[in-house]
């Protein structure tokens, strides 16, 4: 059997396919050219009416974007402000601690220069006896920090009192205005006329001198060597009133205003015992 028959048939089929494709393609191309040539243009009135709406949508989108950006920025600024405020609070607390420490060091320096060189340390007042008849302070230093009974307690303005009770971490200070307090005193202006001052609740002291001592209102009273507890020359107070002499009095008595109000003291300096 000859092979020329099937080959001729294949060629005829391929030609038929191409002719059909050309017949379909040419009408479509013509339709495309016509549609492009005669494309409908929207009227000017229609575009003018649509343009404001389009612009409004664009402006609205821009406003929404701006509002979102502002909200995010404000949130970031708020978080940063909160962080900075916390850091500022920490720095303020540190600054207050440093200032207090500087104040304590100045207190020690001043007391060392003007009252006594034997400073044991500075303690903080943690409690005040609520009784109106007693005047005693609790401080946050004790035997573990070297405190012992009868150690003097003072501040730059003047004498506070002496230690009367000691535990490992705390101590009780008997203030000058307590009725059990006793301290040897003298007049600062002439370094003479020894006397004895004792507490006169709620906030004064009473001192007695021999009749030969010329005590006047306004005289400054300082510690003397009497009793052997306090260093000499620490300010105790000021004579507020000289009491009249009675017919049987052998001593002159005066009312003394303490140099220090123990109710407002925060830090005290403990001196080494004599």
ZADO-1210 file (C-alpha; in nm, 4 decimals, padded with zeros to 6 digits):
<atoms>
<atom x="00.0000" y="00.0000" z="00.0000" code="UNK" pos="1"/>
<atom x="00.1335" y="00.3455" z="-00.0939" code="UNK" pos="2"/>
<atom x="00.2156" y="00.6062" z="00.1831" code="UNK" pos="3"/>
<atom x="00.1434" y="00.9075" z="-00.0381" code="UNK" pos="4"/>
<atom x="-00.2304" y="00.8890" z="00.0356" code="UNK" pos="5"/>
<atom x="-00.2069" y="00.9467" z="00.4139" code="UNK" pos="6"/>
<atom x="00.0505" y="01.2272" z="00.3707" code="UNK" pos="7"/>
<atom x="-00.1695" y="01.4084" z="00.1220" code="UNK" pos="8"/>
<atom x="-00.4625" y="01.3778" z="00.3632" code="UNK" pos="9"/>
<atom x="-00.2591" y="01.5260" z="00.6537" code="UNK" pos="10"/>
<atom x="-00.1580" y="01.8281" z="00.4427" code="UNK" pos="11"/>
<atom x="-00.5158" y="01.8955" z="00.3483" code="UNK" pos="12"/>
<atom x="-00.6282" y="01.8783" z="00.7155" code="UNK" pos="13"/>
<atom x="-00.3577" y="02.1225" z="00.8297" code="UNK" pos="14"/>
<atom x="-00.4522" y="02.3709" z="00.5594" code="UNK" pos="15"/>
<atom x="-00.8164" y="02.3472" z="00.6604" code="UNK" pos="16"/>
<atom x="-00.7271" y="02.4316" z="01.0250" code="UNK" pos="17"/>
<atom x="-00.5261" y="02.7394" z="00.9273" code="UNK" pos="18"/>
<atom x="-00.8044" y="02.8675" z="00.7045" code="UNK" pos="19"/>
<atom x="-01.0560" y="02.8354" z="00.9876" code="UNK" pos="20"/>
<atom x="-00.8237" y="03.0149" z="01.2331" code="UNK" pos="21"/>
<atom x="-00.7739" y="03.2988" z="00.9829" code="UNK" pos="22"/>
<atom x="-01.1487" y="03.3309" z="00.9329" code="UNK" pos="23"/>
<atom x="-01.2034" y="03.3646" z="01.3107" code="UNK" pos="24"/>
<atom x="-00.9065" y="03.5977" z="01.3764" code="UNK" pos="25"/>
<atom x="-00.9778" y="03.8516" z="01.0976" code="UNK" pos="26"/>
<atom x="-01.3311" y="03.9401" z="01.2201" code="UNK" pos="27"/>
<atom x="-01.2084" y="03.9772" z="01.5787" code="UNK" pos="28"/>
<atom x="-00.9251" y="04.2099" z="01.4693" code="UNK" pos="29"/>
<atom x="-01.1674" y="04.4184" z="01.2663" code="UNK" pos="30"/>
<atom x="-01.4059" y="04.4463" z="01.5620" code="UNK" pos="31"/>
<atom x="-01.1177" y="04.5556" z="01.7890" code="UNK" pos="32"/>
<atom x="-01.0132" y="04.8264" z="01.5420" code="UNK" pos="33"/>
<atom x="-01.3675" y="04.9590" z="01.5187" code="UNK" pos="34"/>
<atom x="-01.4123" y="04.9612" z="01.8984" code="UNK" pos="35"/>
<atom x="-01.0862" y="05.1480" z="01.9429" code="UNK" pos="36"/>
<atom x="-01.1657" y="05.4001" z="01.6745" code="UNK" pos="37"/>
<atom x="-01.5140" y="05.4716" z="01.8016" code="UNK" pos="38"/>
<atom x="-01.4467" y="05.4544" z="02.1821" code="UNK" pos="39"/>
<atom x="-01.7107" y="05.6362" z="02.3847" code="UNK" pos="40"/>
<atom x="-01.5808" y="05.9438" z="02.5738" code="UNK" pos="41"/>
<atom x="-01.7657" y="06.0390" z="02.8908" code="UNK" pos="42"/>
<atom x="-01.9384" y="06.3751" z="02.8755" code="UNK" pos="43"/>
<atom x="-01.7667" y="06.6721" z="03.0457" code="UNK" pos="44"/>
<atom x="-02.0600" y="06.7213" z="03.2804" code="UNK" pos="45"/>
<atom x="-02.0294" y="06.3630" z="03.4010" code="UNK" pos="46"/>
<atom x="-01.6549" y="06.3924" z="03.4688" code="UNK" pos="47"/>
<atom x="-01.7063" y="06.7262" z="03.6391" code="UNK" pos="48"/>
<atom x="-01.9621" y="06.5698" z="03.8682" code="UNK" pos="49"/>
<atom x="-01.7489" y="06.2697" z="03.9533" code="UNK" pos="50"/>
<atom x="-01.4306" y="06.4692" z="04.0171" code="UNK" pos="51"/>
<atom x="-01.5429" y="06.6282" z="04.3528" code="UNK" pos="52"/>
<atom x="-01.6486" y="06.2881" z="04.4800" code="UNK" pos="53"/>
<atom x="-01.3128" y="06.1447" z="04.3827" code="UNK" pos="54"/>
<atom x="-01.1335" y="06.4362" z="04.5455" code="UNK" pos="55"/>
<atom x="-01.3414" y="06.3944" z="04.8617" code="UNK" pos="56"/>
<atom x="-01.2483" y="06.0281" z="04.8808" code="UNK" pos="57"/>
<atom x="-00.8793" y="06.1155" z="04.8325" code="UNK" pos="58"/>
<atom x="-00.8902" y="06.3875" z="05.0999" code="UNK" pos="59"/>
<atom x="-01.0739" y="06.1532" z="05.3342" code="UNK" pos="60"/>
<atom x="-00.8170" y="05.8823" z="05.2779" code="UNK" pos="61"/>
<atom x="-00.5359" y="06.1322" z="05.3453" code="UNK" pos="62"/>
<atom x="-00.7081" y="06.2503" z="05.6658" code="UNK" pos="63"/>
<atom x="-00.7537" y="05.8949" z="05.7868" code="UNK" pos="64"/>
<atom x="-00.3889" y="05.8213" z="05.7147" code="UNK" pos="65"/>
<atom x="-00.2795" y="06.1389" z="05.8940" code="UNK" pos="66"/>
<atom x="-00.5033" y="06.0624" z="06.1927" code="UNK" pos="67"/>
<atom x="-00.3645" y="05.7100" z="06.2193" code="UNK" pos="68"/>
<atom x="-00.0080" y="05.8388" z="06.1953" code="UNK" pos="69"/>
<atom x="-00.0793" y="06.1014" z="06.4611" code="UNK" pos="70"/>
<atom x="-00.2358" y="05.8408" z="06.6889" code="UNK" pos="71"/>
<atom x="00.0661" y="05.6139" z="06.6560" code="UNK" pos="72"/>
<atom x="00.3044" y="05.9053" z="06.7152" code="UNK" pos="73"/>
<atom x="00.1061" y="06.0214" z="07.0208" code="UNK" pos="74"/>
<atom x="00.1111" y="05.6693" z="07.1620" code="UNK" pos="75"/>
<atom x="00.4874" y="05.6488" z="07.1113" code="UNK" pos="76"/>
<atom x="00.5336" y="05.9925" z="07.2706" code="UNK" pos="77"/>
<atom x="00.3155" y="05.8928" z="07.5656" code="UNK" pos="78"/>
<atom x="00.5178" y="05.5764" z="07.6220" code="UNK" pos="79"/>
<atom x="00.8436" y="05.7719" z="07.5950" code="UNK" pos="80"/>
<atom x="00.7126" y="06.0387" z="07.8346" code="UNK" pos="81"/>
<atom x="00.6158" y="05.7712" z="08.0863" code="UNK" pos="82"/>
<atom x="00.9629" y="05.6169" z="08.0601" code="UNK" pos="83"/>
<atom x="01.1333" y="05.9537" z="08.1014" code="UNK" pos="84"/>
<atom x="00.9148" y="06.0381" z="08.3996" code="UNK" pos="85"/>
<atom x="01.0079" y="05.7108" z="08.5696" code="UNK" pos="86"/>
<atom x="01.3753" y="05.7775" z="08.5017" code="UNK" pos="87"/>
<atom x="01.3350" y="06.1295" z="08.6385" code="UNK" pos="88"/>
<atom x="01.1742" y="05.9956" z="08.9574" code="UNK" pos="89"/>
<atom x="01.4636" y="05.7542" z="09.0063" code="UNK" pos="90"/>
<atom x="01.7171" y="06.0327" z="08.9511" code="UNK" pos="91"/>
<atom x="01.5285" y="06.2602" z="09.1920" code="UNK" pos="92"/>
<atom x="01.5345" y="05.9930" z="09.4620" code="UNK" pos="93"/>
<atom x="01.9049" y="05.9369" z="09.4070" code="UNK" pos="94"/>
<atom x="01.9649" y="06.3103" z="09.4225" code="UNK" pos="95"/>
<atom x="01.7716" y="06.3359" z="09.7496" code="UNK" pos="96"/>
<atom x="01.9751" y="06.0499" z="09.8961" code="UNK" pos="97"/>
<atom x="02.2982" y="06.2145" z="09.7849" code="UNK" pos="98"/>
<atom x="02.1907" y="06.5494" z="09.9282" code="UNK" pos="99"/>
<atom x="02.1021" y="06.3854" z="10.2571" code="UNK" pos="100"/>
<atom x="02.4348" y="06.2049" z="10.2661" code="UNK" pos="101"/>
<atom x="02.6165" y="06.5312" z="10.1945" code="UNK" pos="102"/>
<atom x="02.4185" y="06.6959" z="10.4754" code="UNK" pos="103"/>
<atom x="02.5203" y="06.4169" z="10.7118" code="UNK" pos="104"/>
<atom x="02.8855" y="06.4494" z="10.6179" code="UNK" pos="105"/>
<atom x="02.8676" y="06.8242" z="10.6739" code="UNK" pos="106"/>
<atom x="02.7076" y="06.7599" z="11.0121" code="UNK" pos="107"/>
<atom x="02.9886" y="06.5258" z="11.1127" code="UNK" pos="108"/>
<atom x="03.2493" y="06.7733" z="10.9903" code="UNK" pos="109"/>
<atom x="03.0900" y="07.0616" z="11.1793" code="UNK" pos="110"/>
<atom x="03.0486" y="06.8649" z="11.5005" code="UNK" pos="111"/>
<atom x="03.4031" y="06.7342" z="11.4788" code="UNK" pos="112"/>
<atom x="03.5312" y="07.0895" z="11.4407" code="UNK" pos="113"/>
<atom x="03.3130" y="07.2601" z="11.7032" code="UNK" pos="114"/>
<atom x="03.2034" y="07.0037" z="11.9631" code="UNK" pos="115"/>
<atom x="03.4103" y="06.6853" z="11.9817" code="UNK" pos="116"/>
<atom x="03.6445" y="06.4914" z="11.7535" code="UNK" pos="117"/>
<atom x="03.5284" y="06.1484" z="11.8712" code="UNK" pos="118"/>
<atom x="03.2307" y="06.0867" z="11.6439" code="UNK" pos="119"/>
<atom x="03.0959" y="05.7310" z="11.6422" code="UNK" pos="120"/>
<atom x="02.8504" y="05.7899" z="11.3605" code="UNK" pos="121"/>
<atom x="02.5225" y="05.9365" z="11.2446" code="UNK" pos="122"/>
<atom x="02.1896" y="05.7719" z="11.3253" code="UNK" pos="123"/>
<atom x="01.8371" y="05.8340" z="11.2070" code="UNK" pos="124"/>
<atom x="01.5542" y="05.9009" z="11.4516" code="UNK" pos="125"/>
<atom x="01.2954" y="05.6272" z="11.3993" code="UNK" pos="126"/>
<atom x="01.0546" y="05.6977" z="11.6874" code="UNK" pos="127"/>
<atom x="00.9656" y="05.9608" z="11.9461" code="UNK" pos="128"/>
<atom x="00.8075" y="05.8762" z="12.2819" code="UNK" pos="129"/>
<atom x="00.4435" y="05.9929" z="12.2593" code="UNK" pos="130"/>
<atom x="00.4170" y="06.0697" z="12.6311" code="UNK" pos="131"/>
<atom x="00.3968" y="06.4458" z="12.7074" code="UNK" pos="132"/>
<atom x="00.5898" y="06.3871" z="13.0292" code="UNK" pos="133"/>
<atom x="00.8799" y="06.1990" z="12.8719" code="UNK" pos="134"/>
<atom x="01.1195" y="06.2951" z="12.5933" code="UNK" pos="135"/>
<atom x="01.3005" y="05.9962" z="12.4466" code="UNK" pos="136"/>
<atom x="01.4086" y="05.9132" z="12.0953" code="UNK" pos="137"/>
<atom x="01.4750" y="05.5791" z="11.9289" code="UNK" pos="138"/>
<atom x="01.7573" y="05.5732" z="11.6752" code="UNK" pos="139"/>
<atom x="01.8525" y="05.3076" z="11.4178" code="UNK" pos="140"/>
<atom x="02.2018" y="05.2345" z="11.5492" code="UNK" pos="141"/>
<atom x="02.2971" y="05.0048" z="11.8356" code="UNK" pos="142"/>
<atom x="02.5723" y="04.7956" z="11.9874" code="UNK" pos="143"/>
<atom x="02.6472" y="04.6389" z="11.6479" code="UNK" pos="144"/>
<atom x="02.7559" y="04.9847" z="11.5316" code="UNK" pos="145"/>
<atom x="02.9611" y="05.0566" z="11.8458" code="UNK" pos="146"/>
<atom x="02.7053" y="05.2401" z="12.0610" code="UNK" pos="147"/>
<atom x="02.7232" y="05.2118" z="12.4389" code="UNK" pos="148"/>
<atom x="02.5393" y="05.3515" z="12.7387" code="UNK" pos="149"/>
<atom x="02.5922" y="05.7178" z="12.8339" code="UNK" pos="150"/>
<atom x="02.7265" y="05.8170" z="12.4920" code="UNK" pos="151"/>
<atom x="02.6383" y="06.1818" z="12.4126" code="UNK" pos="152"/>
<atom x="02.4009" y="06.2498" z="12.1234" code="UNK" pos="153"/>
<atom x="02.4088" y="06.5843" z="11.9475" code="UNK" pos="154"/>
<atom x="02.3442" y="06.7875" z="11.6308" code="UNK" pos="155"/>
<atom x="02.5243" y="07.0980" z="11.4995" code="UNK" pos="156"/>
<atom x="02.2685" y="07.3270" z="11.6694" code="UNK" pos="157"/>
<atom x="02.3300" y="07.1798" z="12.0133" code="UNK" pos="158"/>
<atom x="02.3095" y="06.8878" z="12.2539" code="UNK" pos="159"/>
<atom x="02.0273" y="06.6322" z="12.2304" code="UNK" pos="160"/>
<atom x="02.0954" y="06.4048" z="12.5279" code="UNK" pos="161"/>
<atom x="02.2606" y="06.0706" z="12.5996" code="UNK" pos="162"/>
<atom x="02.2107" y="05.7020" z="12.5222" code="UNK" pos="163"/>
<atom x="02.0285" y="05.5189" z="12.8048" code="UNK" pos="164"/>
<atom x="01.9281" y="05.1895" z="12.6355" code="UNK" pos="165"/>
<atom x="02.1100" y="04.9851" z="12.3704" code="UNK" pos="166"/>
<atom x="02.0155" y="04.6813" z="12.1652" code="UNK" pos="167"/>
<atom x="02.1970" y="04.5264" z="11.8730" code="UNK" pos="168"/>
<atom x="02.0409" y="04.7527" z="11.6106" code="UNK" pos="169"/>
<atom x="01.8718" y="05.0346" z="11.8053" code="UNK" pos="170"/>
<atom x="01.9229" y="05.2699" z="12.0963" code="UNK" pos="171"/>
<atom x="01.7100" y="05.4974" z="12.3149" code="UNK" pos="172"/>
<atom x="01.8234" y="05.8541" z="12.3707" code="UNK" pos="173"/>
<atom x="01.7212" y="06.0441" z="12.6852" code="UNK" pos="174"/>
<atom x="01.6598" y="06.4036" z="12.5697" code="UNK" pos="175"/>
<atom x="01.7531" y="06.7050" z="12.7810" code="UNK" pos="176"/>
<atom x="01.3904" y="06.8006" z="12.8546" code="UNK" pos="177"/>
<atom x="01.3067" y="06.4576" z="12.9986" code="UNK" pos="178"/>
<atom x="01.2453" y="06.4799" z="13.3780" code="UNK" pos="179"/>
<atom x="01.5177" y="06.2208" z="13.4388" code="UNK" pos="180"/>
<atom x="01.7790" y="06.4143" z="13.2436" code="UNK" pos="181"/>
<atom x="02.0718" y="06.5799" z="13.4241" code="UNK" pos="182"/>
<atom x="02.3561" y="06.7728" z="13.2624" code="UNK" pos="183"/>
<atom x="02.6326" y="06.9919" z="13.4026" code="UNK" pos="184"/>
<atom x="02.6223" y="07.3429" z="13.2532" code="UNK" pos="185"/>
<atom x="02.7979" y="07.6754" z="13.2635" code="UNK" pos="186"/>
<atom x="02.7600" y="08.0222" z="13.1154" code="UNK" pos="187"/>
<atom x="02.9180" y="08.0544" z="12.7709" code="UNK" pos="188"/>
<atom x="03.0023" y="08.4259" z="12.8129" code="UNK" pos="189"/>
<atom x="03.2399" y="08.3898" z="13.1038" code="UNK" pos="190"/>
<atom x="03.3169" y="08.0163" z="13.1199" code="UNK" pos="191"/>
<atom x="03.2329" y="08.0187" z="13.4884" code="UNK" pos="192"/>
<atom x="02.9569" y="07.9514" z="13.7351" code="UNK" pos="193"/>
<atom x="02.8962" y="07.5822" z="13.7206" code="UNK" pos="194"/>
<atom x="02.5404" y="07.4692" z="13.7445" code="UNK" pos="195"/>
<atom x="02.3110" y="07.1742" z="13.6900" code="UNK" pos="196"/>
<atom x="02.0277" y="07.1580" z="13.4372" code="UNK" pos="197"/>
<atom x="01.7445" y="06.9055" z="13.4449" code="UNK" pos="198"/>
<atom x="01.4364" y="06.8434" z="13.2340" code="UNK" pos="199"/>
<atom x="01.1172" y="07.0414" z="13.2866" code="UNK" pos="200"/>
<atom x="00.8481" y="06.8875" z="13.0626" code="UNK" pos="201"/>
<atom x="00.7090" y="06.9351" z="12.8140" code="UNK" pos="202"/>
<atom x="00.9723" y="07.1438" z="12.6319" code="UNK" pos="203"/>
<atom x="01.1930" y="07.3361" z="12.8756" code="UNK" pos="204"/>
<atom x="01.4791" y="07.2837" z="13.1193" code="UNK" pos="205"/>
<atom x="01.5419" y="07.4257" z="13.4638" code="UNK" pos="206"/>
<atom x="01.8988" y="07.5100" z="13.5666" code="UNK" pos="207"/>
<atom x="02.0326" y="07.6119" z="13.9043" code="UNK" pos="208"/>
<atom x="02.3476" y="07.8090" z="13.9836" code="UNK" pos="209"/>
<atom x="02.5016" y="07.9345" z="14.3036" code="UNK" pos="210"/>
<atom x="02.3796" y="08.2748" z="14.4215" code="UNK" pos="211"/>
<atom x="02.7103" y="08.4304" z="14.3241" code="UNK" pos="212"/>
<atom x="02.6607" y="08.3578" z="13.9539" code="UNK" pos="213"/>
<atom x="02.5198" y="08.6549" z="13.7625" code="UNK" pos="214"/>
<atom x="02.2742" y="08.4841" z="13.5290" code="UNK" pos="215"/>
<atom x="02.0756" y="08.7007" z="13.2875" code="UNK" pos="216"/>
<atom x="01.7974" y="08.6432" z="13.0365" code="UNK" pos="217"/>
<atom x="01.9498" y="08.5633" z="12.6973" code="UNK" pos="218"/>
<atom x="02.2643" y="08.4001" z="12.8393" code="UNK" pos="219"/>
<atom x="02.3791" y="08.0963" z="12.6440" code="UNK" pos="220"/>
<atom x="02.4166" y="07.7807" z="12.8493" code="UNK" pos="221"/>
<atom x="02.6774" y="07.5206" z="12.7459" code="UNK" pos="222"/>
<atom x="02.7954" y="07.1879" z="12.8866" code="UNK" pos="223"/>
<atom x="03.0546" y="07.1765" z="13.1613" code="UNK" pos="224"/>
<atom x="03.2781" y="06.8977" z="13.2896" code="UNK" pos="225"/>
<atom x="03.0391" y="06.8292" z="13.5781" code="UNK" pos="226"/>
<atom x="02.9264" y="06.4667" z="13.5631" code="UNK" pos="227"/>
<atom x="03.1955" y="06.3575" z="13.3201" code="UNK" pos="228"/>
<atom x="02.9471" y="06.2538" z="13.0470" code="UNK" pos="229"/>
<atom x="02.9438" y="06.5344" z="12.7906" code="UNK" pos="230"/>
<atom x="03.2313" y="06.7154" z="12.6193" code="UNK" pos="231"/>
<atom x="03.2734" y="07.0718" z="12.7431" code="UNK" pos="232"/>
<atom x="03.1293" y="07.3636" z="12.5490" code="UNK" pos="233"/>
<atom x="02.8368" y="07.2078" z="12.3607" code="UNK" pos="234"/>
<atom x="02.5393" y="07.4430" z="12.3470" code="UNK" pos="235"/>
<atom x="02.2504" y="07.3379" z="12.5703" code="UNK" pos="236"/>
<atom x="02.0117" y="07.6309" z="12.5414" code="UNK" pos="237"/>
<atom x="01.9362" y="07.9925" z="12.6249" code="UNK" pos="238"/>
<atom x="01.8151" y="08.1443" z="12.9531" code="UNK" pos="239"/>
<atom x="01.4516" y="08.2380" z="12.8964" code="UNK" pos="240"/>
<atom x="01.3590" y="08.3515" z="13.2466" code="UNK" pos="241"/>
<atom x="01.5290" y="08.4045" z="13.5824" code="UNK" pos="242"/>
<atom x="01.3085" y="08.2871" z="13.8676" code="UNK" pos="243"/>
<atom x="01.2726" y="08.5164" z="14.1739" code="UNK" pos="244"/>
<atom x="01.4661" y="08.4152" z="14.4834" code="UNK" pos="245"/>
<atom x="01.2817" y="08.2830" z="14.7854" code="UNK" pos="246"/>
<atom x="01.3833" y="08.3585" z="15.1453" code="UNK" pos="247"/>
<atom x="01.5360" y="08.0147" z="15.1910" code="UNK" pos="248"/>
<atom x="01.6859" y="07.9629" z="14.8430" code="UNK" pos="249"/>
<atom x="02.0546" y="07.8736" z="14.8318" code="UNK" pos="250"/>
<atom x="02.0671" y="07.8511" z="14.4509" code="UNK" pos="251"/>
<atom x="01.9525" y="08.0735" z="14.1685" code="UNK" pos="252"/>
<atom x="01.7120" y="07.8983" z="13.9315" code="UNK" pos="253"/>
<atom x="01.6449" y="07.9831" z="13.5670" code="UNK" pos="254"/>
<atom x="01.4236" y="07.8483" z="13.2891" code="UNK" pos="255"/>
<atom x="01.6221" y="07.7398" z="12.9828" code="UNK" pos="256"/>
<atom x="01.4891" y="07.7003" z="12.6305" code="UNK" pos="257"/>
<atom x="01.6753" y="07.4067" z="12.4695" code="UNK" pos="258"/>
<atom x="01.8853" y="07.4814" z="12.1643" code="UNK" pos="259"/>
<atom x="01.7252" y="07.1907" z="11.9773" code="UNK" pos="260"/>
<atom x="01.3614" y="07.0878" z="11.9392" code="UNK" pos="261"/>
<atom x="01.3893" y="06.7101" z="11.9563" code="UNK" pos="262"/>
<atom x="01.0471" y="06.6659" z="11.7968" code="UNK" pos="263"/>
<atom x="01.1740" y="06.7809" z="11.4561" code="UNK" pos="264"/>
<atom x="01.5167" y="06.6173" z="11.4538" code="UNK" pos="265"/>
<atom x="01.5749" y="06.3539" z="11.1823" code="UNK" pos="266"/>
<atom x="01.9474" y="06.2711" z="11.2030" code="UNK" pos="267"/>
<atom x="02.1653" y="06.2804" z="11.5142" code="UNK" pos="268"/>
<atom x="02.5369" y="06.2341" z="11.5737" code="UNK" pos="269"/>
<atom x="02.6595" y="05.9972" z="11.8426" code="UNK" pos="270"/>
<atom x="02.9822" y="06.0936" z="12.0170" code="UNK" pos="271"/>
<atom x="03.2301" y="05.8637" z="12.1797" code="UNK" pos="272"/>
<atom x="03.2106" y="05.8456" z="12.5570" code="UNK" pos="273"/>
<atom x="03.4570" y="06.0411" z="12.7689" code="UNK" pos="274"/>
</atoms>
